[in-house]
Every structure is written in structure tokens, then in C-alpha cells.
Amino acid sequence: MREGLAAGVIVAGLLLAGCSSGATPADQPDAPGRSAPQKTLPTSDPCAVLTEEQLKTLVLDQEPKQAEQNGKQGCEFRSGAPGAPGWSVFVAADPTGTYQQFVQANQGAQELPIAGYPSAIVNDETGCHLTMDVTDAGSLKLTALVGPGAPLEVGGSCDAAAKVAESVLQNLPSA
């Protein structure tokens, strides 16, 4: 009887050992890796990240304007006249900030991989903030705010940010 019990304990131990990776939690990756090709961040004209056709598809009908947000130079794209129903999105390159830093700095950040690029969003009263690693050392930053009366196809602020991010990716050259 004892031999059978001992054999059962050994088998159970081997099964449990087989399920273990042997890695400590510190060895586990903290973030998803990029499975798509590295891109080059826009540097010269931040408003050139979307084509005219993409602007029409995204219902961004106002003239894009270079702007600054949180110390980052980028471009603001708008739908609807100022003060009228619509939505806006700010797009900027951050040559030093990464997705991982964004997640660590924003406790409520949610992972939202887009087209093979690790991304995360934070949705708050100022809009949806999206950071996407497109290079090894930098990221693309977007802030979208969808107001009441915006076109239905835009969706919510985070839906809009993701749609714009997907469009911008199509226009960034591979590194």
C-alpha cells in the first residue's frame, strides 16, 4: 500500500514539475513584444501622418494644425468647426517614451495591441490617451476626444484613437 502511495506522490510531483516553467515572475516579460516591423517615427511634418483619403474616411474635415501637448510636438486633426459637435485627435512622435513607461505611469492603462504593435490606452475626462511602440526606443502618442454629436462611425474616444493609429501605421516608413 505504501509503495502505491509513494508512486502516486512521485507521479503527481512529476506532473506538477512539468507544468512549471521554472522561471521566476521577474523572468516573465512585462509587456507584449512587437510582432510587426519596426517603423520610423515622423519628425519633419507631424501633420503628414494621415493622407487626404484617410482624413475623409475618419471624418476629420478641418485643416490639420501643428500643435504641442504635454511637451510633445505633433498635429491636431479635427472634425467640425470649433465649438460645434465633432471630435479631435492629437498625434505625436515620442522618440524617448515607450509603451512600457506609459503603462507603468498610468495604473489604469489597458493593453490594446494594434496591428502587431504593443499599445495601451487610458480613457479619462480629457479623452483617450493611446501609446504604441513602433520602434525599439520610441512611441507614437495619440489623444482622441469624441464629443456629443460626433459622427456615429467614429465610435467612442478610444475607438477613434485606435482607428487613427491603424491609419497612421500605414503611412510610417519601415526602419
KOLDRENLO-575011 format. One record per residue (C-alpha): residue in one letter; x negated, y negated, z negated. Coordinates in steps of 0.25 Angstrom, whole numbers, padded with zeros to 4 digits, always signed. Example, Ala and Ser with C-alpha at 12.3 -4.5 7.8 and 13.67 -1.06 7.14 Angstrom:
<nodes>
a-0049+0018-0031s-0055+0004-0029
</nodes>
This chain:
<nodes>
m+0000+0000+0000r-0011-0009-0004e-0018-0006+0009g-0006-0010+0017l-0004-0023+0009a-0019-0027+0011a-0018-0024+0026g-0005-0033+0027v-0013-0044+0020i-0024-0043+0029v-0015-0043+0042a-0008-0055+0036g-0021-0062+0033l-0026-0060+0047l-0013-0065+0053l-0014-0078+0045a-0028-0080+0049g-0024-0078+0063c-0014-0089+0062s-0024-0099+0056s-0033-0108+0065g-0044-0109+0055a-0044-0124+0058t-0042-0133+0046p-0032-0144+0048a-0043-0154+0051d-0048-0146+0063q-0034-0147+0069p-0032-0158+0079d-0024-0170+0074a-0019-0174+0088p-0015-0168+0101g-0026-0169+0111r-0025-0176+0125s-0022-0165+0136a-0021-0175+0147p-0033-0182+0154q-0039-0194+0147k-0035-0207+0152t-0041-0221+0153l-0035-0232+0145p-0030-0244+0152t-0040-0256+0150s-0039-0267+0160d-0024-0269+0163p-0015-0263+0152c-0002-0266+0160a-0007-0257+0172v-0004-0245+0164l+0010-0244+0170t+0014-0244+0185e+0025-0253+0190e+0033-0240+0193q+0031-0235+0179l+0036-0249+0173k+0048-0247+0181t+0051-0233+0176l+0048-0237+0162v+0058-0249+0164l+0047-0259+0160d+0051-0271+0168q+0043-0283+0163e+0029-0287+0167p+0019-0279+0159k+0011-0288+0149q-0003-0286+0143a-0001-0287+0128e-0008-0283+0115q-0002-0274+0104n-0010-0270+0091g-0023-0275+0097k-0022-0267+0110q-0021-0274+0124g-0010-0267+0132c+0002-0270+0140e+0017-0272+0137f+0027-0267+0146r+0042-0272+0144s+0056-0269+0149g+0066-0280+0148a+0064-0295+0146p+0058-0299+0133g+0069-0299+0122a+0078-0290+0132p+0081-0276+0130g+0069-0267+0134w+0057-0261+0130s+0042-0263+0130v+0029-0255+0129f+0015-0259+0126v+0003-0251+0132a-0011-0252+0128a-0024-0244+0128d-0031-0242+0115p-0046-0238+0118t-0049-0234+0104g-0036-0230+0097t-0031-0215+0098y-0019-0207+0097q-0024-0201+0084q-0027-0214+0078f-0013-0219+0081v-0007-0206+0075q-0016-0208+0062a-0012-0223+0061n+0003-0220+0063q+0008-0210+0053g+0022-0208+0061a+0015-0206+0074q+0021-0195+0083e+0014-0187+0093l+0019-0189+0107p+0009-0183+0117i+0011-0189+0131a+0006-0182+0144g-0005-0175+0137y-0010-0187+0128p-0009-0187+0113s+0001-0198+0109a+0008-0203+0097i+0020-0213+0094v+0024-0221+0083n+0038-0227+0084d+0041-0239+0075e+0049-0252+0075t+0039-0258+0085g+0040-0247+0095c+0034-0234+0099h+0019-0234+0098l+0012-0223+0106t-0003-0220+0107m-0008-0210+0117d-0022-0205+0118v-0026-0205+0133t-0041-0206+0131d-0051-0200+0120a-0053-0213+0113g-0041-0222+0116s-0026-0222+0118l-0014-0228+0125k-0005-0236+0115l+0010-0239+0118t+0021-0247+0111a+0035-0246+0116l+0047-0253+0111v+0061-0250+0117g+0071-0260+0113p+0086-0259+0113g+0092-0260+0128a+0079-0254+0134p+0082-0245+0146l+0086-0231+0141e+0076-0224+0150v+0065-0230+0141g+0069-0222+0129g+0064-0225+0115s+0051-0233+0112c+0043-0220+0111d+0049-0214+0123a+0045-0227+0131a+0031-0227+0125a+0029-0212+0130k+0035-0215+0144v+0025-0227+0145a+0014-0219+0140e+0016-0208+0150s+0017-0218+0161v+0004-0225+0157l-0003-0212+0157q+0000-0210+0172n-0008-0223+0175l-0020-0221+0166p-0032-0216+0173s-0039-0203+0168a-0052-0206+0161
</nodes>
